[in-house]
Amino acid sequence: MAISAFLYSYILVFSWIVGIYAAYEPTSRFRMQSVNQTCNVFFGRTNVHARKDGRGVNFSLDKLSGSGIVSKNKYYYGFFNGAIKLPAGFTSGVVVAYYLSNADAFPHNHDEMDIELLGHEKRGRWVLQTNIYGNGSVKTGREEKFHLWFDPTKGFHNFSILWNIHHVVFMVDDIPVREVVHDAAISSIYPSKPMSVYTTIWDGSEWATHGGKYPVDYKYAPFVASMRGIEMEGCVWNQKNHTHLLCSRRTLSSLDPVGGEQFAKLSSRQRAGMEWARRNHMFYSYCQDKKRYRVLPLECREK
């Protein structure tokens, strides 16, 4: 079958975008870690099944419960990655989340950075949503949504968060899809307190499907997500001494795992990749939602 000129051009551009990351690949800079050594069960213990070698874990959602794990350490700044494979079939209302939060320690003033994978009412489709807030600023949702450019049910794909004094970067397979620069406009809500790393699967019907219009259909349960390739390299929080171990908060220091020059700003190649992802695959940004916000948040007005 002949391939259209448009599709051929798209494939060439996509191949170029993916190819430019072969030399960088943030996920290749840090060591993979064992689930057993780095994480505890967060909830739904009977639905969490770790591999014997500790390198991977399956999470399931059924009528009785969702499930999830949480890091044993809390981190201040770092690079956090999980290679995730999502459930196939009709998954409307199913939410698989990879995120950092300190809601347990600061229930009324917590920080959070989210990668949320939302099951879609159309069979086999998933939506990527990112969100960020600090100091309890949950009333102002800072969501952005993307259609994925691959089938996340066919294999494992890397979902990553880079967090330091300079910016927060959300990445998919090492391609940045969103950068939140730490500047004056966003400083009051920039995540600033140590956080744990979570991976969960749960029923988000009311929240993720237009008020429950397309709820989870449990006749297709259990819904099983898999994760491997865990990377958590950050400034570990010493809860006894209330200090950051091997951490530099204000300088480009080699003591901080993500404090060097290469993590201070996006490279030209990374920026090109992010522009490609946002131009071709982002379909919602809170900064463009004037129905939701009569007055846009400050960081949107200054762009």
N, C-alpha and C positions, 0 to 999 in steps of 0.2 A: 504494500500500500504506500502511495506517495505521501511524504510528510510535507505539511504546509510550510511556507517560508517563515511564517510567524512562529510556529512551533519550533522549527529548526533554530531560529534566532534565539528563542527563549532557552532552549537546551544549551546552546553555546554560552550564553550569558551565565546560566546556572552553573555549568561546568567550570567556568572561569572563577566565579565567586567561591565555589567549593575548593577549587585548586589552589587559590591563593592562601588558604589556611594550612596547607600541607607543611609549610615551613614554620608556622607559629603554634597552632593547636595548644591552647592553654591547658587542656586536659592531659596533655603529654608531659607537662612540667612537674606534676606532683604525683606522688605515689598512690596507688590504689590501696585501700585498707579493708580489713575484714569487718563484716557486719557484727560478728560476735564480740570483737575487741572494742568497737567504737560506739555501739548502739545498744539500747534497751528497748523492750516492748513498751509502747506508749499506751495502746489500748487494743482490745480484740485479740487477746493472746492466742486463742484457738484458731484464729484466721491468719496468723503470721507463721510462715514456714521458711526457716533459713536453710540454705544448703549445708551439707555436712562439712564442706571445706570453709564455710563462713564467707565465701565470696559473693554470695547472692541471697536474695530473699524474695518470697512471693507474699503478696498481700491480697486478701479477698474481702469482698462485700457480699453478704447474704441478708436474708430477712432479719436475722438476729443481731448482726453487728457489722460494722466496718472494721478497719484495723490500721495499725501504724506503728512506726518505730521512732525513737528520739535519740539524739546523740548523748553520750555519757558526759561530754564536756560542753561548756558554754564557750562561745568564741566572741572576740572583739576584733573585727576585720578578718578577712580571709577569702579563700576560694573554695567553693562548695559545689560538688558535682555528683549527680547520679545518672547512670545509664538506665533508662526506663523503657519497658515494653508495655503497651496498654492493652486492655481487654478488647477483643474483637466482637462484632455483632451489634445488636441494638443496645446502646449504652447511654441513652438519654437519661440525664439526672445523675449519672455516676461522675464523681469528682476524684481525680488523683492529684494530690498536692505535694510539692517539694518546696519547703519554705523554712525561713528562720523567724523565730519569735521569742519574746520573753514575757508572754502573757502570764506565765506561772509566777514569775517574780514581781511583775509590775501590772497587776490586773486592771488598774485604772489609768495607766500611763505607759502602755507598752509600745514597743516597736515591732515592725514586721516587714518582711520582704517575701513576696509570694510568686511562685510559679504554679499556676493552677491549670490542669488539663481537664477540660469539660467535655463530657460525653454529649453527643449531638443527637437530635431527633431523627436525622438522616443516618441510616445505617452505615456504620464504618467511619463516620467523620468525627474528628475531635477538634476542639478549639483550644488554643493556647491563650491564657490570660495572665498578665503580670500586674502586680500591685505593690505599692510601697507606702508606708506611713510610719511616723515616729511620734513619741510622746502622747499616744492615745488619740491621734488625729483620724479616727476611723470614720467620722461623719463625712469627710471629704475623700471619696473614693478616687484613687489615682490609677484606675484600670486602663489597660490597653489590651486589645484582642487581635489575634492573628489566626489566619488559616495556615495550617502546616503544609509544607511543600513536599511531604512524604507521607506514607501510610505508617503511623506509629504502632500499629498492631502487628506488623510483619517482622519487626526486629527491634533491637535496642538502639536508642538515640540518647545523646548526652544533653542534659538540661542543667545549666550552671548559673551560679550567682557569684560575681566578684564584688567585694565590698571593702572599701578603704576610705581614707580621709578625703580622697579626691572625687570619687564617684561610685555609684552602684551600676553594674553592667549585668544585664540578663542575656544569656547566650543559649543557642540551640545548635548542637554539633559544632561548637566553637565559633559560630557566626553570631555576633552581637545583634540582638533585635531591639534593645532599648538601653539607653544610657541616661542615668539621672545624675547630673553634675552637682556636686556639693558647692552651691554658691549662696549668696545672700538671700535670694528669693525663696530658697527651699530649706535654709539652715534650721529653721524652727521645727521642722518635722523630719529632718534627716535622722535616720536610725543612729542612736548614739550610746546604746547600752548593750552589754553582752547578751547574746542570744543562743538558744539551742537550735539544732537542725532537725526538722521533722520530715517524714515521708508518710502519707496517709492515703487511704481510699475510703470514701464515705458517700452517703446519700445526700446529694445537694439539690434534690428536686425543687423545693420551694425557692431556693436562692438562684439556681442556675438555669431554670427552664421557664422563664416568664411567669413566675408565681405559681409553679406547679402544673403548668399546662401540659408538659410532657414528662411525667414522673418516671422514676425507675420502675421497670417492669421485671418483677422478680421471677417470672417464669423463665427468664434467661440466666438467672443466678446459678452458681456463684460467678461474680465478676472478679477476675484474677489479674492483677498487675504484677510485673516482675521488675526487680531492680538489681543491678550489679555495677561494678566499676565505681564504688563509693570513693570520693576524694573529699577530705575535710582538712585543709591546711590553713590554719589561722592563728590568731593570738589567743591562746587558751586562758580563760578567766580563772584565776585562783580565788575561789570563794572564801577561803579562810582568811587570806591576807588582803582580799579585795584589790588585787593587782592584776595587770596584764602580763603574762609571761612572754618574754621575747617579743615585745611589742613596742613600736614607736608610733605615737599618735600624730606627730606634727612634722616629722622629717622623712625624707626618702632614705630609709635605713634598711640595710640587708638583714637586720634582726627581725624585721617584720616580713613574713612570707610574701605579702603582696604590697610591700612598701617601696620597692625599687622603681627606677625610672620607667621600666617597661610596663608597669601597672598604673602609672600616673595619668595617662591619657590614651585614647585609642590611636592606633597607628593609622596611616592613610589607607592601608588595606582593610583594616577592621571597619573603618568608617564607611568605606565603599560597600562592604558587606552589609552593614547595618542599613544604609540607604536603600540597597537592593531589597532587603527583607521588608522594610517599612513601606516602600513604594509598591511592592507587588503583593504583599500578604497581610498587612495590617488593615483591619476594617473598622476598628473603633479606637478612639482615644478620648479620654475625659477632657482633654484640652480643646476638643472640637464639639463638645456636647453643650450647646448653649441652651437647650431645653432643660437640662439638668441643673445648670449653673447660670443664673441670671447675671452674676458677676463671676467670671472665671477666676480660679485660683491664681495667686500672684505669679507663680512660676510659668503659667501659661501666657499671661499677659506680657511677660518680659521676653518671650521667644521671638 
